[in-house]
Amino acid sequence: MERYIFKQAEPVWAAGLQNEMNIRMGFYAQAGKGKTSVNLACSTAYQIYVNDTFAAAGPARAARGYYRVDEIDITSYLNKDINDVAVIVWGYCINAYSFLDQPSFLTCEIVCDNDVVAATGVKGFFAYLLDDYLKKVQRYTYQRGFVESYVLTSDSRDWMTGGNTHQVSLEMSGKKEYITRNVLYPEYEKLCPMDNAVVGKHKPCKPETYRLPWHLKIDNPDYKQYKTEELDENINERIQQIEYDTANAVETDISNGICLSESEYAVYEFEREATGFISFRIVCKETCEFLMIYDEMLINGVPDPIRIHGLWVNKYVLEPGEYNLVFFEPVSMKYLNVVMFRGRARICSLHMIEYKHAPVDKAIDTTDPDLKKIFDAAVETYRQNALDIFMDCPSRERAGWLCDSFFASRVEYFLTGKSLIEKNFLENFLLPESYPSLPEGMIPMCYPADHVNKNFIPNWAMWFVLQLYEYKERSNDIHMVAAFKPKIYALLEYFERFLNKDGLLQNLEKWVFVEWSFANKLVQDVNFPTNMLYALMLERVSQLYDDKDKLVQAEGIRKKIRELSYDGEFFRDRMVFKNDVLEVSHERTEVCQYYAFFTKTATKKKYSKLWKTLVKDFGPDRVEKKLHPEIYPANAFVGTYLRMELLTEQGLYKQLLNESVGFFKYMAERTGTLWENKTDGASLNHGFAAHAGIWIYNAVEALKEHI
């Protein structure tokens, strides 16, 4: 960890509102010409505009009580003698997985040719409490912030160019611990939609019942959101009161913009799924009210705004005039539906400002178009899920999940030759002395995040140790490993409470997670895949800290699992209590077999018959062929990925490439990204899935050597 010291700036916020939910503030300053940077830290998020042009967004996330500082070079935007610099900061003050519930503040200074020309709390900044939005709205998802619902007049943005004199009273925030960013900045690439949009008519309707994303059903007072009776508007109901006439919709050229009137809608399509901020210019002939609904896919010709339990929508009410607008929160989509409720407007220059990892210089050398398409989709998936931390997905959560990070960290090193993001990611877990709401010793399943429901995944803590071991192999960062030793041994002490007389973990607490399949229904009382993973974790601890006793314990667990779980054909998943006696249950899952080999509980030599069966009979088309129907099938995460890892380990490169096409081709073709599950019922852009690119690349290279 490297601390950062501002030259002059102090943390500030609107007086009395540091802990108020959903407050949006604007900070304005001026800068001349010269080598200039905006250096800032904040809670919760910011955007920077120079001369009314989007310049940057952030920040990089850190552990509770720590704030990473961005240094944004704005020199190229300074095209006037006196330039307008505007910083929008949105303070959410809610518990989430995409950020932490911490008091809102901004610490910012503008440095021109090494001189501080503006510094919050000191000089040069004007501060405004913005009223251009509806404050009491619903949250996007359980894991993220609030829906953006704007109410704008032609002078709403005058403050960004020095045209507002109604400043707000500020107060100093508490002392902050600032640390360096360390990771690359995005390049904010521009992605335009396809040449044509689908334009049609819509009309109001009233459904018999309203679908409710699950976070809107939560009545836990510790989960921060506005109650239904408090809302300024119920956007969830509004987006379900639309009936589309898709049968008569027509494709319309949008190269010169598009005009929309009341009761019309237009669906834009991007060439692939993208993550970032929608930017557009709109000229309203009269007062306009419209929605921008987005998603990764279409259902019945339009994006479903409630798919995968989110509210995928921004809302605007605009007085007559011309506006240049940019989404504040990063969103993910392949399709964008503009739904005009009233008024008439022309929308021009609509595009995505992409918010993702900088370009990487890695290409696959193959003439196979399917493999190239999958590899490119893997790279794109990585870039959208690896910005400041490794994220599970860039849409629903934007959260730093363990296990996902085990795979994503490998991809970072493969694509960049460095582990910059991984170091930040691990450092975020290292810095807190403790984790609120979790039992002593347990590591959060995702972080930085708030776990008000006290939930955790014990398996993910095991994957964390596996990742730490591989991080040491990649980076030789022995200092990080040594710093983690107290946390790792506290974790071991936590698990020891659940060991039974056989030395196996029994009746683990909370969300015991094997994978997204039937296997997750078999996690109690003694789950063999979990114990297999536990054994591998102990082996990794022995290697990290030269603890031979942990290796002995790991081998004892493996031996006991072989005795109890293997039925002569397959490994069974669990033991359950029946009449107060612990008995092995008959259920067997595909993923359990992969866990056995991945964790070295089983080896190709010891279980050659099972290995041959897995290689020959299992794979992407096993269910369709009706082979071994008694074995519950695996899902993408983690079954498919463990299978791919095992095929790679055994040098079965041709089979791996063939199966990769079967597993991933349809994903790459549909969205240009790789998915959370095998089907489209969840996220269609998930960080761990980028690992497919490593396997494919290495298989192609290995086969060249055998020619």
C-alpha positions in Angstrom: 0.0 0.0 0.0 1.3 3.4 -1.0 -0.2 6.4 0.8 -1.1 9.6 -1.2 -0.8 13.1 0.2 -2.8 16.0 -1.4 -0.9 19.2 -1.7 -3.7 21.4 -0.4 -7.2 19.9 -0.9 -9.4 18.9 2.0 -12.5 16.5 2.0 -15.8 18.4 1.8 -19.5 17.8 1.3 -22.8 19.7 1.6 -23.3 20.7 5.2 -25.4 18.1 7.1 -25.7 15.7 4.2 -22.6 13.5 4.4 -24.8 10.5 5.4 -27.8 11.3 3.3 -28.8 8.8 0.6 -28.6 9.7 -3.0 -27.1 13.2 -3.0 -25.7 14.6 -6.2 -23.3 17.5 -6.1 -21.4 19.6 -8.6 -18.0 21.3 -8.1 -16.8 23.9 -10.5 -13.4 25.5 -11.1 -11.4 27.1 -13.9 -8.0 26.2 -15.3 -5.8 27.9 -17.8 -3.5 26.3 -20.3 -0.6 24.1 -19.3 0.2 20.6 -18.1 -2.9 20.1 -15.9 -4.3 17.2 -13.9 -7.4 16.8 -11.7 -6.4 14.8 -8.7 -9.3 13.5 -6.6 -10.7 11.0 -4.2 -14.4 10.7 -3.3 -17.3 8.7 -2.1 -19.1 7.4 -3.9 -18.4 8.1 -7.6 -17.4 11.0 -9.9 -17.4 12.2 -13.4 -15.2 15.0 -14.8 -16.2 17.4 -17.6 -13.9 19.9 -19.2 -15.5 22.6 -21.3 -18.8 20.6 -21.1 -17.0 17.5 -22.5 -16.8 14.2 -20.7 -13.3 13.5 -19.6 -13.2 10.8 -16.9 -15.0 8.7 -14.3 -14.1 6.9 -11.2 -12.7 6.2 -8.7 -10.8 3.0 -8.2 -12.3 1.2 -5.2 -10.5 0.5 -2.0 -11.1 -1.1 1.4 -13.3 0.5 4.0 -11.8 3.7 5.3 -9.3 3.9 2.4 -9.7 6.0 -0.8 -7.7 5.6 -3.9 -6.7 8.8 -5.7 -7.1 9.3 -9.4 -4.8 11.7 -11.2 -6.6 12.7 -14.4 -4.6 14.4 -17.1 -6.9 17.0 -18.7 -4.3 18.9 -20.7 -5.7 17.8 -24.1 -9.1 19.2 -23.2 -7.8 22.7 -22.5 -8.6 24.4 -25.7 -9.4 27.9 -24.3 -7.4 30.5 -22.3 -9.8 29.9 -19.4 -11.3 26.4 -19.2 -14.3 25.1 -17.3 -13.7 22.1 -15.1 -16.8 20.5 -13.6 -16.8 17.5 -11.2 -20.1 15.7 -10.5 -20.0 13.5 -7.4 -22.9 11.2 -6.5 -22.9 10.2 -2.9 -25.1 7.1 -2.4 -24.6 6.2 1.3 -26.2 2.8 0.9 -24.9 -0.7 1.5 -24.1 -2.5 -1.8 -21.7 -4.9 -3.4 -20.4 -2.5 -6.0 -19.2 0.0 -3.4 -19.2 0.6 0.3 -21.6 2.5 2.5 -19.4 5.4 3.6 -20.0 9.1 4.2 -20.0 11.2 1.0 -17.2 13.6 0.3 -14.9 15.0 -2.4 -11.2 15.8 -2.1 -10.0 17.4 -5.3 -7.3 19.7 -6.5 -6.4 21.0 -9.9 -2.7 21.2 -10.5 -1.4 23.2 -13.5 2.3 23.2 -14.2 2.9 22.0 -10.6 0.8 24.8 -9.1 -2.5 24.1 -7.3 -5.0 26.4 -9.0 -8.1 25.0 -7.1 -8.5 22.8 -4.1 -11.6 21.8 -2.2 -11.9 23.3 1.2 -9.2 25.8 0.3 -9.7 27.8 -2.9 -11.0 27.9 -6.4 -14.0 25.6 -6.3 -17.6 26.5 -6.3 -20.0 23.8 -4.9 -23.6 23.2 -5.9 -26.3 20.9 -4.6 -27.8 19.6 -7.8 -31.6 19.4 -8.1 -31.8 18.1 -11.7 -32.9 14.6 -10.7 -35.4 12.7 -8.6 -33.8 11.7 -5.4 -36.3 9.2 -4.0 -36.2 6.4 -6.6 -35.6 2.7 -6.6 -32.3 1.0 -6.8 -31.0 -0.6 -10.0 -30.3 -3.9 -8.2 -29.6 -5.3 -4.8 -25.9 -4.8 -5.4 -25.8 -1.4 -7.0 -27.0 2.2 -6.6 -30.1 4.2 -7.6 -31.9 4.5 -11.0 -31.1 7.7 -12.7 -34.2 9.8 -13.2 -33.5 13.4 -14.5 -35.7 16.5 -14.7 -33.8 19.0 -16.7 -34.4 22.6 -17.9 -32.4 24.4 -20.5 -30.2 26.0 -17.7 -29.7 22.9 -15.5 -26.1 22.5 -16.7 -25.1 26.2 -16.6 -23.1 25.6 -13.4 -20.7 23.5 -15.4 -19.6 26.6 -17.4 -19.7 29.1 -14.5 -23.2 30.2 -15.0 -24.7 29.4 -11.5 -24.2 31.6 -8.4 -26.3 29.6 -5.9 -23.6 27.8 -4.0 -24.3 25.4 -1.2 -22.7 25.6 2.3 -20.0 23.0 2.8 -18.5 21.2 5.8 -15.2 19.5 6.2 -15.4 15.7 6.3 -13.5 13.5 8.7 -9.9 12.5 8.2 -9.4 10.2 5.2 -6.7 7.6 4.4 -5.7 8.2 0.8 -3.8 5.6 -1.2 -2.6 5.4 -4.8 -4.6 4.0 -7.7 -1.9 1.7 -9.1 -4.0 0.4 -12.1 -4.4 1.6 -15.6 -7.1 4.2 -16.6 -9.7 3.4 -19.2 -9.3 5.0 -22.6 -13.0 5.8 -23.0 -13.2 4.4 -26.4 -16.2 5.4 -28.5 -18.6 2.7 -29.7 -21.4 3.7 -32.1 -24.6 1.6 -32.6 -25.4 -0.2 -35.9 -26.6 1.9 -38.8 -30.3 1.2 -38.3 -32.7 1.3 -35.4 -36.0 -0.5 -35.2 -38.7 2.1 -34.8 -42.3 1.3 -33.8 -45.3 2.4 -31.8 -46.2 1.7 -28.1 -49.3 2.3 -26.0 -50.0 2.3 -22.3 -51.2 -0.8 -20.5 -51.8 -2.0 -17.0 -50.6 -5.4 -16.1 -52.7 -7.6 -13.7 -49.6 -7.9 -11.5 -46.3 -6.2 -11.4 -43.0 -8.2 -11.5 -40.8 -7.3 -8.6 -37.0 -7.6 -8.7 -36.1 -9.4 -5.6 -34.3 -6.5 -4.0 -37.6 -4.5 -4.0 -39.1 -7.3 -1.8 -36.6 -6.9 1.0 -38.0 -5.6 4.2 -34.7 -5.7 6.2 -34.4 -2.2 7.7 -30.6 -2.6 7.5 -30.8 -2.7 3.7 -30.9 0.9 2.6 -33.5 1.9 0.0 -36.5 4.1 -0.2 -39.8 2.5 0.8 -42.5 2.4 -1.8 -44.6 5.1 -0.1 -41.5 7.4 0.0 -40.8 7.2 -3.7 -40.9 10.3 -6.0 -41.9 7.8 -8.7 -42.2 4.1 -9.1 -40.1 3.4 -12.1 -40.6 -0.4 -11.7 -44.3 0.0 -12.4 -43.8 2.5 -15.1 -41.6 0.3 -17.2 -44.2 -2.5 -17.1 -47.0 -0.2 -18.3 -45.9 -0.3 -21.9 -47.2 -2.4 -24.7 -45.1 -2.5 -27.9 -46.4 -3.0 -31.4 -43.3 -4.9 -32.6 -45.1 -6.6 -35.5 -45.3 -3.3 -37.4 -41.9 -1.8 -36.4 -39.6 -0.8 -39.2 -35.8 -0.4 -39.5 -34.8 3.2 -39.8 -31.5 4.7 -40.8 -30.0 6.7 -37.9 -26.9 8.1 -39.5 -28.3 11.6 -39.3 -30.1 11.1 -36.0 -33.7 10.0 -35.4 -36.9 11.9 -34.6 -39.2 10.4 -32.0 -42.7 11.6 -31.1 -45.1 10.6 -28.4 -46.0 6.9 -28.4 -43.0 5.9 -30.5 -39.9 3.9 -29.5 -36.6 3.1 -31.2 -34.4 0.1 -30.4 -30.7 0.7 -31.1 -28.3 -2.3 -31.4 -24.5 -2.4 -30.8 -22.3 -4.8 -32.6 -21.5 -6.5 -29.3 -22.3 -6.1 -25.7 -20.6 -3.0 -24.3 -20.1 -1.4 -20.9 -19.9 2.3 -20.2 -21.9 5.5 -20.4 -24.5 6.3 -23.1 -23.8 9.7 -24.5 -26.3 11.5 -26.8 -27.4 14.9 -28.0 -31.1 15.6 -28.0 -33.1 18.6 -29.3 -36.5 18.8 -27.8 -39.1 20.7 -29.8 -41.4 20.6 -26.7 -41.3 19.2 -23.2 -40.3 15.6 -23.5 -40.6 12.6 -21.3 -38.8 9.4 -22.2 -37.2 6.2 -20.9 -33.9 4.6 -22.0 -34.3 0.9 -21.4 -31.3 -1.4 -22.0 -30.2 -5.0 -21.8 -27.8 -7.6 -23.1 -30.5 -9.3 -25.2 -34.0 -8.9 -26.7 -37.2 -10.6 -25.5 -40.1 -10.2 -27.9 -38.2 -7.6 -29.9 -37.3 -5.2 -27.0 -35.0 -5.2 -24.0 -36.6 -6.6 -20.9 -36.0 -3.9 -18.2 -36.4 -6.4 -15.3 -34.4 -9.4 -16.6 -32.0 -10.8 -14.0 -33.6 -8.9 -11.2 -32.6 -5.3 -12.2 -34.2 -2.1 -13.3 -32.3 -1.5 -16.5 -33.6 2.0 -17.2 -32.8 5.8 -17.1 -35.6 8.3 -17.2 -35.6 11.9 -18.5 -38.0 14.8 -18.4 -36.6 17.7 -20.5 -37.9 21.1 -21.2 -37.6 22.4 -24.8 -34.0 23.0 -25.7 -30.8 21.2 -26.8 -29.0 18.9 -24.4 -25.8 16.9 -24.4 -26.3 14.1 -21.9 -24.2 11.2 -20.5 -25.3 8.4 -18.2 -23.6 8.7 -14.8 -23.5 5.0 -13.8 -21.7 2.6 -16.1 -24.2 0.2 -17.7 -23.9 -2.9 -19.9 -26.0 -3.5 -23.0 -26.2 -4.7 -26.5 -29.6 -3.1 -27.1 -31.0 0.3 -26.1 -34.7 1.2 -26.3 -35.7 4.8 -26.3 -39.4 5.1 -25.4 -41.0 8.5 -25.9 -44.0 9.1 -23.6 -44.7 12.7 -24.6 -43.2 15.4 -26.7 -41.1 15.3 -29.9 -37.4 15.3 -30.1 -34.4 14.5 -32.4 -31.7 12.3 -31.0 -28.3 12.5 -32.6 -24.7 11.3 -32.0 -25.8 8.5 -29.7 -22.9 6.3 -28.7 -21.3 4.4 -25.8 -18.3 5.9 -24.0 -16.7 2.6 -23.0 -15.6 2.1 -19.4 -13.2 -0.8 -19.4 -9.6 -2.0 -19.2 -7.3 -0.4 -21.7 -6.6 -2.3 -24.9 -4.3 -5.4 -24.6 -1.8 -6.5 -27.2 -2.7 -10.2 -27.5 -4.1 -12.0 -30.5 -4.6 -15.7 -31.3 -2.8 -17.1 -34.4 -5.4 -19.3 -36.0 -7.3 -19.5 -39.2 -10.3 -21.0 -37.5 -13.0 -18.3 -37.4 -14.8 -19.9 -34.5 -11.8 -20.0 -32.3 -10.8 -16.5 -33.2 -14.4 -15.3 -32.4 -14.3 -17.0 -29.0 -10.9 -15.7 -28.2 -11.9 -12.2 -29.1 -15.0 -12.5 -26.9 -12.9 -13.7 -24.0 -10.6 -10.7 -24.3 -13.6 -8.4 -24.5 -15.2 -10.1 -21.5 -12.0 -9.6 -19.5 -11.7 -5.9 -20.5 -15.2 -5.1 -19.4 -14.8 -7.0 -16.0 -11.3 -5.8 -15.1 -11.1 -2.1 -14.5 -10.0 -1.3 -10.9 -10.9 -4.7 -9.4 -11.9 -8.0 -10.9 -15.7 -8.0 -11.2 -18.1 -10.8 -11.6 -20.1 -8.9 -14.2 -20.2 -5.2 -15.3 -24.0 -5.0 -15.1 -26.0 -6.5 -12.3 -23.3 -6.3 -9.6 -19.9 -4.8 -10.6 -18.6 -6.7 -7.5 -15.3 -8.1 -6.5 -16.2 -11.8 -6.1 -13.8 -14.4 -5.0 -13.5 -17.6 -7.1 -14.4 -15.5 -10.1 -11.2 -13.6 -9.3 -9.2 -16.8 -9.2 -9.8 -17.2 -12.9 -9.8 -13.5 -13.8 -6.4 -13.0 -12.2 -4.9 -15.6 -14.4 -6.3 -13.8 -17.4 -4.8 -10.5 -16.4 -1.3 -12.0 -16.2 -1.9 -13.9 -19.5 -3.0 -10.8 -21.4 -0.7 -8.1 -19.8 2.2 -9.9 -18.2 1.4 -8.1 -15.0 -0.8 -8.4 -11.9 -1.6 -4.8 -11.2 -5.3 -5.3 -10.7 -4.8 -8.5 -8.7 -2.5 -6.7 -6.3 -5.2 -4.0 -5.8 -7.8 -6.7 -5.4 -5.9 -8.6 -2.8 -4.8 -5.4 -1.0 -8.5 -4.5 -0.6 -9.0 -7.7 1.3 -5.8 -7.2 3.3 -6.3 -3.7 4.6 -9.4 -4.1 6.9 -8.6 -5.3 10.4 -11.9 -7.0 10.5 -15.0 -7.5 8.3 -18.3 -6.2 9.9 -21.1 -8.7 9.9 -18.9 -11.8 9.4 -17.8 -14.3 12.0 -14.2 -14.0 13.2 -11.8 -15.5 10.7 -14.1 -15.6 7.7 -13.2 -13.7 4.5 -15.9 -11.9 2.6 -17.3 -13.6 -0.5 -16.9 -10.3 -2.4 -15.2 -7.0 -1.4 -15.3 -4.0 -1.2 -18.9 -4.7 -0.3 -21.4 -4.5 2.6 -22.9 -7.7 3.9 -25.8 -6.5 6.0 -27.5 -9.9 5.7 -24.4 -11.4 7.3 -24.0 -13.8 4.3 -20.8 -15.4 3.1 -19.6 -18.3 1.1 -17.1 -20.5 3.0 -16.0 -22.1 -0.3 -15.0 -18.7 -1.7 -12.6 -18.2 1.2 -10.9 -21.5 0.1 -10.6 -20.2 -3.5 -9.0 -17.0 -2.0 -6.2 -19.1 -0.6 -5.7 -20.8 -4.0 -5.5 -17.4 -5.7 -3.0 -16.1 -3.1 -0.8 -19.1 -3.8 -0.9 -18.5 -7.6 -0.4 -14.7 -7.1 2.9 -15.5 -5.3 3.9 -17.8 -8.2 3.1 -15.0 -10.7 4.5 -12.0 -8.8 6.9 -13.3 -6.1 5.3 -10.8 -3.9 6.4 -12.4 -0.6 5.5 -9.3 1.4 1.8 -9.6 0.4 1.8 -13.3 1.3 3.5 -12.7 4.7 1.0 -9.9 5.5 -1.9 -12.2 4.8 -0.6 -14.9 7.2 -2.7 -13.9 10.2 -5.8 -13.7 8.2 -5.2 -17.1 6.6 -4.6 -18.8 9.9 -7.6 -17.1 11.4 -9.6 -18.6 8.5 -8.1 -22.1 9.3 -9.1 -21.7 12.9 -12.7 -20.8 11.8 -12.9 -24.0 9.7 -11.6 -26.2 12.5 -14.8 -25.7 14.4 -16.7 -27.8 11.7 -14.4 -30.8 11.5 -16.0 -34.1 12.4 -14.4 -37.3 13.7 -13.4 -38.2 10.1 -11.6 -34.9 9.8 -14.1 -33.7 7.2 -16.0 -30.4 7.3 -19.6 -30.9 8.4 -22.6 -28.6 8.5 -20.8 -25.5 7.3 -22.6 -22.2 7.8 -24.3 -19.9 5.3 -24.1 -20.2 1.6 -22.1 -23.3 0.8 -21.5 -23.1 -2.9 -20.3 -25.8 -5.3 -21.6 -24.4 -8.6 -24.8 -23.2 -10.3 -26.4 -26.6 -10.8 -28.2 -29.3 -8.9 -25.0 -29.8 -7.0 -25.8 -26.8 -4.9 -28.8 -28.7 -3.4 -26.4 -31.3 -2.1 -24.2 -29.2 0.1 -25.2 -30.6 3.6 -24.4 -32.4 5.8 -20.9 -33.4 4.6 -20.3 -32.1 1.1 -17.4 -33.9 -0.7 -16.6 -31.3 -3.4 -16.3 -28.7 -0.5 -14.0 -31.0 1.4 -11.9 -31.7 -1.7 -11.4 -28.0 -2.1 -10.6 -27.7 1.6 -7.9 -30.3 1.2 -6.3 -28.4 -1.7 -6.5 -25.2 0.3 -4.6 -26.8 3.1 -2.0 -28.0 0.7 -1.6 -24.4 -0.6 -1.3 -23.1 2.9 1.5 -25.6 3.6 3.3 -24.3 0.5 2.8 -20.7 1.2 3.9 -20.9 4.8 6.1 -24.0 4.9 3.6 -25.7 7.2 4.1 -29.5 6.8 1.2 -30.3 9.2 -1.3 -28.8 6.8 -0.1 -31.1 4.0 -0.5 -34.1 6.2 -4.0 -32.9 7.1 -4.8 -32.4 3.4 -3.7 -35.9 2.5 -5.7 -37.4 5.3 -8.9 -35.6 4.0 -8.2 -36.9 0.5 -7.8 -40.5 1.7 -11.0 -40.3 3.7 -13.0 -38.9 0.8 -11.7 -41.7 -1.5 -12.9 -44.3 1.1 -16.3 -42.7 1.6 -17.3 -41.0 -1.7 -16.1 -43.2 -4.5 -18.6 -46.0 -5.3 -16.5 -47.9 -7.8 -17.8 -45.8 -10.7 -18.2 -42.2 -9.7 -17.6 -40.0 -6.7 -20.8 -39.3 -4.7 -21.5 -35.8 -3.5 -22.4 -35.9 0.1 -23.2 -37.6 3.4 -26.4 -36.9 5.3 -27.8 -37.8 8.7 -30.4 -40.6 8.7 -31.6 -41.7 12.1 -28.7 -39.9 13.7 -26.3 -41.8 11.6 -24.1 -40.1 8.9 -24.5 -42.0 5.7 -23.3 -41.5 2.1 -26.1 -40.4 -0.1 -26.5 -41.8 -3.6 -26.6 -38.6 -5.6 -23.7 -38.0 -8.0 -23.0 -34.9 -10.0 -20.7 -34.2 -13.0 -19.1 -31.3 -11.2 -18.1 -33.5 -8.2 -16.0 -35.6 -10.6 -14.2 -32.5 -11.8 -13.6 -31.3 -8.3 -12.1 -34.7 -7.5 -9.5 -34.4 -10.3 -8.9 -30.7 -10.0 -8.1 -30.9 -6.3 -5.9 -34.1 -6.7 -8.3 -36.1 -4.7 -8.4 -38.3 -7.8 -5.7 -38.7 -10.3 -5.7 -40.1 -13.9 -3.5 -43.0 -12.7 -5.6 -44.0 -9.7 -8.9 -43.5 -11.3 -8.2 -44.3 -15.0 -11.6 -45.7 -15.7 -13.5 -42.7 -14.4 -11.1 -40.3 -16.2 -11.7 -42.1 -19.5 -15.4 -42.0 -19.0 -15.3 -38.2 -18.3 -13.2 -37.6 -21.4 -15.1 -39.9 -23.7 -18.7 -39.5 -22.6 -19.0 -36.0 -21.0 -18.8 -32.6 -22.6 -21.1 -30.0 -24.2 -23.4 -32.5 -25.8 -23.5 -35.2 -23.1 -27.1 -34.4 -22.1 -28.4 -34.3 -25.7 -26.8 -37.7 -26.3 -28.5 -39.0 -23.1 -25.2 -40.4 -21.8 -25.1 -41.2 -18.0 -28.5 -39.5 -17.3 -28.2 -40.5 -13.7 -25.3 -38.0 -13.3 -26.6 -34.5 -12.7 -25.0 -32.2 -15.4 -22.6 -29.4 -14.6 -23.1 -25.8 -15.4 -20.6 -23.3 -16.8 -19.4 -22.1 -13.4 -17.5 -23.9 -12.3 -18.0 -27.3 -13.9 -17.2 -26.4 -17.5 -14.1 -24.4 -16.4 -12.7 -27.2 -14.2 -13.3 -29.6 -17.1 -11.4 -27.3 -19.5 -8.6 -27.0 -16.9 -8.3 -30.8 -16.7 -8.3 -31.3 -20.4 -5.5 -28.8 -20.7 -3.5 -30.4 -17.9 -3.7 -33.7 -19.7 -2.7 -32.2 -23.1 -6.0 -33.1 -24.8 -5.8 -30.0 -26.9 -7.9 -31.1 -29.9 -10.7 -32.2 -27.7 -10.5 -28.9 -25.7 -10.8 -26.8 -28.9 -13.7 -28.9 -30.2 -15.5 -28.6 -26.8 -14.7 -24.9 -26.6 -16.6 -24.4 -29.8 -19.5 -26.4 -28.4 -19.5 -24.5 -25.1 -18.8 -20.9 -26.2 -19.4 -20.3 -29.9 -23.1 -19.4 -29.6 -22.2 -16.9 -26.8 -19.5 -15.2 -28.8 -21.9 -15.0 -31.8 -24.8 -13.5 -29.9 -23.2 -11.0 -27.6 -19.4 -10.9 -28.4 -18.9 -11.8 -24.7 -18.9 -15.0 -22.6 -21.7 -15.8 -20.1 -22.3 -16.6 -16.5 -24.3 -19.8 -17.3 -24.7 -22.0 -20.3 -28.1 -20.4 -21.0 -29.1 -16.8 -21.3 -31.0 -16.6 -18.0 -28.3 -14.8 -16.2 -25.4 -12.4 -17.0 -24.2 -12.5 -20.6 -20.8 -11.0 -19.7 -19.0 -12.6 -16.8 -15.4 -12.0 -15.8 -14.4 -15.6 -15.0 -15.5 -16.7 -18.5 -12.6 -14.8 -20.1 -10.4 -17.7 -18.9 -11.6 -19.6 -22.0 -9.2 -17.5 -24.0 -6.2 -18.9 -22.1 -7.1 -22.5 -22.8 -7.9 -21.8 -26.4 -4.7 -19.8 -27.0 -2.5 -22.4 -25.3 -4.1 -25.3 -27.1 -3.5 -23.6 -30.5 0.1 -22.9 -29.7 0.7 -26.5 -28.3 -0.8 -28.1 -31.4 1.5 -26.0 -33.6 4.5 -27.6 -31.8 3.2 -31.1 -32.7 2.9 -30.4 -36.4 
